[in-house]
Structures are given as structure tokens and as C-alpha cells.
Amino acid sequence: MSVITIEKNLVGEDFMGLPFLDKFQLNFGRVLKRMNDDDFFEFCRNNPELRIEMNRRGEILVMPPTFSETGGKNFSLAIEFGIWAKKDGTGKGFDSSTGFVLPNGAIRSPDLSWIKLEKWNALTKECRAKFAHVCPDFVVELRSESDSLKKLQAKMHEYIENGASLGWLIDATKKRVYVYRPSAEFEVLENPTEISGEPLLQGFTLNLKEIWE
């Protein structure tokens, strides 16, 4: 299926005379084939100002750049996690611009992710140079007011189903953290001041003060 979905906050409130549109889809049917890895890589490279993902059905989702406030929160998160990751040395961290090809064929870009070093080193240099065929062990999605909670929750389940060991969905608006682990119901933390990454991320505790502000 060749479908491109464009989110509302990318096109504004009035696109093609259609106000208050949550999203619109361009369905190309059989005119366009499903993009392979190289096609998708080239498509993203030609549109560097956009965040682009592909779901397991081959449908393309085009998103706008992160809003300023959310970007600031994501930056604080990345700094805090990056300091721990560098000191810990057991894995490799990635920012929100990094795409991964999951086992189900979807290409996703978590807001923050981390892969165990032995898993990362097992990939070929060619694989690592583009969108690596691997699911991160740890993923974070940071929700802003414009993000659909339902869609982000579905994405978190997808990460876990494809091999992630720990996932955090941080809802800055509601001051909630949804914690996802394999073979378990997700946990909801109401207005926590911090959250621990144990046992996967040994010694890492995220201070949520700057996220909630």
C-alpha cells in the first residue's frame, strides 16, 4: 500500500480549504510501490526538515519538526541520559533523528534510544551506516500537546513486541510516565519526581523536574 499521512500541525489549520483537519492522506494505490530501505533513505535525505517514519504496512508518516518547548525538554532528557550512557559504557545512545528498521518492517525514530553494545557491534558497518535493522533495547517517546496519546501508546507496544526491553512514554502535559516492559501490563506513574531504569539501565535515574517545568 502506498499511503502518505500528513499531520495537521504540519499543514496548518487551513489546507486546501479543509479547516480543522487532524490529518489527511494521499493514497497512491498501485501507482507507487512500497519503498525499500534505500528508497526510504533517499526520501528522508531529500526532506531533511521533516521527521518521517514508515509503519509495518509501508505507509509513510510525515511529521513536522519538534515544537520549541518539547525540543527543549527532549534536549534536557538527552543530556541527562547521555552523561549516564557515556559513564556506563555498556551501550550506545541515539537522538530523535535516528531511524531504525524494526523486525516487523516499520522504520521508527524514538525521541531517545539505547542499544546494548554487544548488539550494536554485531551489526555490519554497512547496516549501521543507514537505518540499522535492529530494535533498541530502551526507547523513550516524549509527548507534546499536539501528539495523539493513542498513537504513541501503539508505538510503544510496537517497540516492545519487536524486542525492546524497556520503554518510557513521558506525557509532559499530564505529568505521567507510562512504563512498558515485555510480558507485562504497562505501568502508569502519576507525577513522579524521578524514574529508575533498573535493572536494564543500571544506576540510571531520570530526574523529571525539567521535563515537568
N, C-alpha and C positions, 0 to 999 in steps of 0.2 A: 504494500500500500504506500502511495506517495502523497502524504499529507503534511502540510506545514501549518503549525498553530502559532499564532502571534498574540501575545498577551496584551491586555487593554492598556497597561501603563507604558507600553512601547509606542502605541499609535495615538494616544491621547483620547479625549472624550468624544471627539467627532471625527470619525474616519469614514470617508466615502458616504457621508450623510447618515451614518448609523451611530447615533449617540448612545452612551451608556452601555457600550458593548464590552462584556467581560473578556471576550477573546473572539477571534474569527479564524476560520480555517480555509486554507487553499487546498483543495483536493484535486490532485493531478491525475488520479486514477492510473491508467496504464501508460500515460504519456511519459512519465518519469519512472525509471527503475529505482529500486532501493539502493541507497548509497552504500558502497563498501567502505572499508577503513580509509583508503586513500582518497576516495571521493569526499568523504566527510571531513577529513583533514584539510583538504584543499578548500572546501566550502567555508570552514571556520577561519582559515588563513585569509580568505578574501573578505571576511566580515569581522575584523578584529575588535570592532566597537561593541559587538553583541556577545552575549553568553548563549551558547547553542548546545542543546542536548538532543539525543535520539532515543526514543523508547524501544522496547523489545520488538515492536511491530514495524520498526523502521520509520516511524513518524517523527518529523523534525519539530522541536520546540524551540522557538526563538524568544529570548528574554532580553530586557533592556539592561544596561549597566546597573550595578547596585546603587540604590539611593544613598545620599551622603551620610546620613546618620547611621544607617545599617552598615555602610562601609567602614565607618569609624569603630563600631562595635566589633566588626569582624577583624579589623586590624589589631585591636586590643587582645582579642582571643588568640590570634595568630602569634603575637609577640609572647604572650604568657606560655602558650604551648610550645613555641619554638625554643624558648630558653630551656624548658624541661627536656625536649627531644634531643637537643644538642648535648646536654649534660648526660642524659641517659645512654645514648648511643646504640640502642638496640633496634632502632627502626629509622625510617625516613619520613619526614613530614612534607605535606604538599598544600599549596594555597588553593583559593577558589577558582583559579583559571585552569586548573589541571583536569584533564578528561581521562576517564578510564573505561575500557570496554569490559563490561561485566560478562560473566558466563552465559547469561540469557540473551546477549547480543546488544543490550542497551548501552549507550555511551553517556555516562553521567559525570557531573562535575560538583562534588560536595564542596561546601564552603570551607571545610578543613578536613584533612585526612592524613592517615599514618599507616605505613606498611612495615611489617617486621623485616629486618634487614636481610635475613636469610631468604625470604620470599622475593624481595626486590632483587637481590643479587642473582637469583636463579633465572631471572628473565634475560633474554639476549639484549645486546646493545641496540640492535635494530628495533626490538619491541619497545624498549624504553624511550627511544628517540621520538616516537609518535604517541598515539594513545595506547598505553600499555594494556595488554589483555590480562587484567588482574582486578580483583575486588579488594579495596583497602581493608585492613583489619579493624580500623577505627575511623568513623566518619562523623562529621558534625554538619548539621544544617541549621542556619540561624534565620528564624522567621521575622520578616518585617510586616508592617500593617497591610501591605499590598499582596502578600503571599497567601495562597489558599492552604489552610491547615490540613485539609483532607488530602490535597495533592502531596504535601510534604510528608504526611504520615505514610502514604502509599509508597513514597520513595524510600523512606526509612525501612519499611518492611522488605522492599526490594533489595536493599543493601544486605540485610540480614539473611535473606533467602539465598543470596549469591555469595555468601562467605564471610561477611563482616562479623567480628566477634563482639563489637560494642558500637552503639550509635546513640548520639545525643541530638535531639531536636529541641533547640532552645527558642522558646517563644518570648521574645523581649517585651512584647506588648502586654501579655498576660502574666509575665514573670513566672513562667512554668518551664520545667525541663522534662521532656519525655525520654526515658531511657530504654533502649532496645538491646536485647541480648538473644542469642539463639535458644530455641526450645523453651521460651518463657514469654508470658504476657508482658507487654511494655509497662513500665512504671512511670507514674506521674508525680513529680516533685513540685509542690506549691511554694513559690517564693523562697527557694533555698539561697543561702548566702554563699555556698560553695558546693562543688560536686567532685567526688573522687573517681578516678579512672581505674582504680584497683578492681580486679587483680591484673588486668591486661597491661595497664599503664602504671607500672609500679612507681609509687612515690609522686604521682601527679594528682594534684587537686586544683581545680579551676576556681578562682575567686570570681564570683559573678557580680561584684559591686559595679564595675564599669559597664557591664552588659545591661544591668537594670537601670542605670542612670540615663 
